[in-house]
Amino acid sequence: MKDRLQEWVPRLVLAPSFLLVLLFVYGFILYTGFLSMTDSRMLPSYGFVGLENYQKLFALRHWNTALTNLAIFGILYILISSLLGLLLAILLDQKIRAEGLIRPIYLYPMALSFIVTGTAWKWFLDPGIGLENVMQQWGWENFEFNWIKDRDFAIYTVVLAAVWQSSGFVMAMFLAGLRGVDNEIIKAAQIDGASGFRIYRKIIIPMMRPVFLSAFVVLAHLAIKAYDLVIALTGGGPGRATELPATFMYSYTFTRNQMGIGASSAIIMLIMIFSIIVPYLYSELKSGEQK
Amino acid sequence: MSAPSQDNAVKGSVITRAIIYVVLILFVIYYLLPLYVMIVNSVKPLEEIRSGNMMEFPKVWTLEPWRAAWSYAQIGVEPSGLRPYFINSILMVVPAVLLSTILGALNGYVLTKWQFRGHGIVFGLLLLSCFIPFQIVLIPMARVLGFLGVSGTISGLVLVHLVYGIGFTTLFFRNYYAAFPTELVRAAQIDGAGFFQIFWRILLPSSAPIAVVTIIWQFTNVWNDFLFGASFSDFDSVPMTVALNNLVSSSTGVKEYNVHFAGAILAALPTLIVYIVSGRYFVRGLMAGAVKG
């Protein structure tokens, strides 16, 4: 009797967490998926409309702006953060004297809330009191930098602040990767007379493939989820110039009372993230089991 | 992070090394600049920011913006400063972090030392839940919180953060306990120790490092959260990040930049202090969150 009980204790301990996640994550996904096929407006309603909300969604200029912005933001954010992270990691790996001091400085933005980051950059980039004003006061009378107020350029200020926040983290990932490289390989290449630059280009950087992949997955999923930073930095403006799917979902669902369309936009976001995360987790778990 | 590797350094001239240092220092400036701007301008009178230069030290030093941000700046309809919201955040963070960490430890223990049929699927589902875009749960969550009678309360926010923290805390403890020798557990079992005894006497005493990593990770995430706070809080349960955003983006009245900066630092301070005191564990959490397996 006691043994039987012992057998069930572990499952009973795990059960509350599992049930919570089952209901609050997967149940909720199903519910939102269902709502996306209903005529819900301000409140959920259960008139079934099939895929009509999705058709409406992709016909909306507002949503297409959000997708275009996500593409611009996502590509630049991932690309710049990865390259900058790699560059800083390689430079820091050159037996730098003050590494212990520099590394935490590159990484601290990751500890901040995006609202704090957004606030800092919002005023720093403000033409009236920020960078533009500073440069003009320092003598560059014609210096102009009003991207944050410019519909065509505001999205790049989001990239700037987001890169500031995450590139140190990518640096740390690459640094860990670089520290894992087998010294023997490098010694062998040096004996063959390869220059430092060549060794990095031909041997070390190709060995960083798994880190590039991890960085890509982390950054891509952060990009698709990006919400707080835009809210704090630009509020989605000027106009809709920095609207992203996450801000679109929120405003359609909660301020414009188009819950059906809001739900369908959330489903599209989920599909985007899962199409990146699921294959990655699957292969990670697979390779973990083989070890 | 391990010690600097000795041999993959580029063997270059003095000029190469000088360039490396210059680039590294330029980026030190890039990363510190926003923090510098926030600090310097949080101790300046507003007039000096408007007519002066953001990069320069204050001519007149004042702590008034800090006092305003903390205790009497207008936030929403109340001239209450950020203090009540700071307290809200603490009341929300402490239980959410502790509960999710305890559950994560137990889950990790079960998933590694008491595996049952289907444990892989359970873990997979918990893991995947870490990455969902939270927009997908906003609508049903609002209804469930209402149904439970906790909408707009701190308890409701604790529940939300607990639920969406379990995935990560379980992941951390599972990976940590996977490396813990199972023979010790089996030996204790043969000696007649039960499920909780083994956990309490054998695993828990050696869990301090991963507990610290998990607590820091959860603390940072919950403190910095904005989306849930903005969606599920009411006048008297608004957390710090949401209050800061209300302060900064309020469109009425004069823009008090110095108060905004002081407020932003106040909102950043708890996580920043944790980072400075235990950065090593913070980085480990980040890495564990990024590299699964």
Boltz contact constraints between the chains, C-beta under 6 A:
constraints:
  - contact:
      token1: [A, 9]
      token2: [B, 195]
      max_distance: 6.0
  - contact:
      token1: [A, 10]
      token2: [B, 110]
      max_distance: 6.0
  - contact:
      token1: [A, 10]
      token2: [B, 114]
      max_distance: 6.0
  - contact:
      token1: [A, 13]
      token2: [B, 106]
      max_distance: 6.0
  - contact:
      token1: [A, 13]
      token2: [B, 110]
      max_distance: 6.0
  - contact:
      token1: [A, 14]
      token2: [B, 107]
      max_distance: 6.0
  - contact:
      token1: [A, 14]
      token2: [B, 110]
      max_distance: 6.0
  - contact:
      token1: [A, 17]
      token2: [B, 103]
      max_distance: 6.0
  - contact:
      token1: [A, 17]
      token2: [B, 107]
      max_distance: 6.0
  - contact:
      token1: [A, 17]
      token2: [B, 166]
      max_distance: 6.0
  - contact:
      token1: [A, 18]
      token2: [B, 122]
      max_distance: 6.0
  - contact:
      token1: [A, 20]
      token2: [B, 163]
      max_distance: 6.0
  - contact:
      token1: [A, 21]
      token2: [B, 126]
      max_distance: 6.0
  - contact:
      token1: [A, 21]
      token2: [B, 129]
      max_distance: 6.0
  - contact:
      token1: [A, 24]
      token2: [B, 163]
      max_distance: 6.0
  - contact:
      token1: [A, 25]
      token2: [B, 129]
      max_distance: 6.0
  - contact:
      token1: [A, 28]
      token2: [B, 137]
      max_distance: 6.0
  - contact:
      token1: [A, 28]
      token2: [B, 140]
      max_distance: 6.0
  - contact:
      token1: [A, 29]
      token2: [B, 136]
      max_distance: 6.0
  - contact:
      token1: [A, 31]
      token2: [B, 140]
      max_distance: 6.0
  - contact:
      token1: [A, 32]
      token2: [B, 136]
      max_distance: 6.0
  - contact:
      token1: [A, 32]
      token2: [B, 139]
      max_distance: 6.0
  - contact:
      token1: [A, 91]
      token2: [B, 20]
      max_distance: 6.0
  - contact:
      token1: [A, 91]
      token2: [B, 24]
      max_distance: 6.0
  - contact:
      token1: [A, 94]
      token2: [B, 9]
      max_distance: 6.0
  - contact:
      token1: [A, 94]
      token2: [B, 10]
      max_distance: 6.0
  - contact:
      token1: [A, 94]
      token2: [B, 20]
      max_distance: 6.0
  - contact:
      token1: [A, 95]
      token2: [B, 4]
      max_distance: 6.0
  - contact:
      token1: [A, 95]
      token2: [B, 9]
      max_distance: 6.0
  - contact:
      token1: [A, 102]
      token2: [B, 24]
      max_distance: 6.0
  - contact:
      token1: [A, 102]
      token2: [B, 28]
      max_distance: 6.0
  - contact:
      token1: [A, 104]
      token2: [B, 279]
      max_distance: 6.0
  - contact:
      token1: [A, 105]
      token2: [B, 28]
      max_distance: 6.0
  - contact:
      token1: [A, 105]
      token2: [B, 31]
      max_distance: 6.0
  - contact:
      token1: [A, 106]
      token2: [B, 31]
      max_distance: 6.0
  - contact:
      token1: [A, 108]
      token2: [B, 275]
      max_distance: 6.0
  - contact:
      token1: [A, 111]
      token2: [B, 271]
      max_distance: 6.0
  - contact:
      token1: [A, 111]
      token2: [B, 272]
      max_distance: 6.0
  - contact:
      token1: [A, 111]
      token2: [B, 275]
      max_distance: 6.0
  - contact:
      token1: [A, 112]
      token2: [B, 268]
      max_distance: 6.0
  - contact:
      token1: [A, 113]
      token2: [B, 224]
      max_distance: 6.0
  - contact:
      token1: [A, 113]
      token2: [B, 241]
      max_distance: 6.0
  - contact:
      token1: [A, 115]
      token2: [B, 226]
      max_distance: 6.0
  - contact:
      token1: [A, 115]
      token2: [B, 241]
      max_distance: 6.0
  - contact:
      token1: [A, 115]
      token2: [B, 244]
      max_distance: 6.0
  - contact:
      token1: [A, 115]
      token2: [B, 245]
      max_distance: 6.0
  - contact:
      token1: [A, 116]
      token2: [B, 264]
      max_distance: 6.0
  - contact:
      token1: [A, 116]
      token2: [B, 267]
      max_distance: 6.0
  - contact:
      token1: [A, 116]
      token2: [B, 268]
      max_distance: 6.0
  - contact:
      token1: [A, 119]
      token2: [B, 248]
      max_distance: 6.0
  - contact:
      token1: [A, 119]
      token2: [B, 260]
      max_distance: 6.0
  - contact:
      token1: [A, 119]
      token2: [B, 264]
      max_distance: 6.0
  - contact:
      token1: [A, 120]
      token2: [B, 34]
      max_distance: 6.0
  - contact:
      token1: [A, 120]
      token2: [B, 38]
      max_distance: 6.0
  - contact:
      token1: [A, 123]
      token2: [B, 257]
      max_distance: 6.0
  - contact:
      token1: [A, 124]
      token2: [B, 34]
      max_distance: 6.0
  - contact:
      token1: [A, 124]
      token2: [B, 37]
      max_distance: 6.0
  - contact:
      token1: [A, 129]
      token2: [B, 49]
      max_distance: 6.0
  - contact:
      token1: [A, 129]
      token2: [B, 54]
      max_distance: 6.0
  - contact:
      token1: [A, 130]
      token2: [B, 54]
      max_distance: 6.0
  - contact:
      token1: [A, 134]
      token2: [B, 53]
      max_distance: 6.0
  - contact:
      token1: [A, 134]
      token2: [B, 54]
      max_distance: 6.0
  - contact:
      token1: [A, 134]
      token2: [B, 55]
      max_distance: 6.0
  - contact:
      token1: [A, 137]
      token2: [B, 53]
      max_distance: 6.0
  - contact:
      token1: [A, 169]
      token2: [B, 286]
      max_distance: 6.0
  - contact:
      token1: [A, 172]
      token2: [B, 283]
      max_distance: 6.0
  - contact:
      token1: [A, 179]
      token2: [B, 2]
      max_distance: 6.0
  - contact:
      token1: [A, 179]
      token2: [B, 5]
      max_distance: 6.0
  - contact:
      token1: [A, 183]
      token2: [B, 7]
      max_distance: 6.0
  - contact:
      token1: [A, 186]
      token2: [B, 7]
      max_distance: 6.0
  - contact:
      token1: [A, 186]
      token2: [B, 8]
      max_distance: 6.0
  - contact:
      token1: [A, 196]
      token2: [B, 10]
      max_distance: 6.0
  - contact:
      token1: [A, 214]
      token2: [B, 290]
      max_distance: 6.0
  - contact:
      token1: [A, 214]
      token2: [B, 291]
      max_distance: 6.0
  - contact:
      token1: [A, 218]
      token2: [B, 290]
      max_distance: 6.0
  - contact:
      token1: [A, 221]
      token2: [B, 131]
      max_distance: 6.0
  - contact:
      token1: [A, 225]
      token2: [B, 133]
      max_distance: 6.0
  - contact:
      token1: [A, 227]
      token2: [B, 227]
      max_distance: 6.0
  - contact:
      token1: [A, 228]
      token2: [B, 226]
      max_distance: 6.0
  - contact:
      token1: [A, 232]
      token2: [B, 245]
      max_distance: 6.0
  - contact:
      token1: [A, 246]
      token2: [B, 135]
      max_distance: 6.0
  - contact:
      token1: [A, 249]
      token2: [B, 135]
      max_distance: 6.0
  - contact:
      token1: [A, 266]
      token2: [B, 135]
      max_distance: 6.0
  - contact:
      token1: [A, 266]
      token2: [B, 136]
      max_distance: 6.0
  - contact:
      token1: [A, 269]
      token2: [B, 133]
      max_distance: 6.0
  - contact:
      token1: [A, 269]
      token2: [B, 135]
      max_distance: 6.0
  - contact:
      token1: [A, 270]
      token2: [B, 133]
      max_distance: 6.0
  - contact:
      token1: [A, 270]
      token2: [B, 136]
      max_distance: 6.0
  - contact:
      token1: [A, 273]
      token2: [B, 133]
      max_distance: 6.0
  - contact:
      token1: [A, 277]
      token2: [B, 131]
      max_distance: 6.0
  - contact:
      token1: [A, 284]
      token2: [B, 292]
      max_distance: 6.0
  - contact:
      token1: [A, 284]
      token2: [B, 293]
      max_distance: 6.0
  - contact:
      token1: [A, 288]
      token2: [B, 293]
      max_distance: 6.0
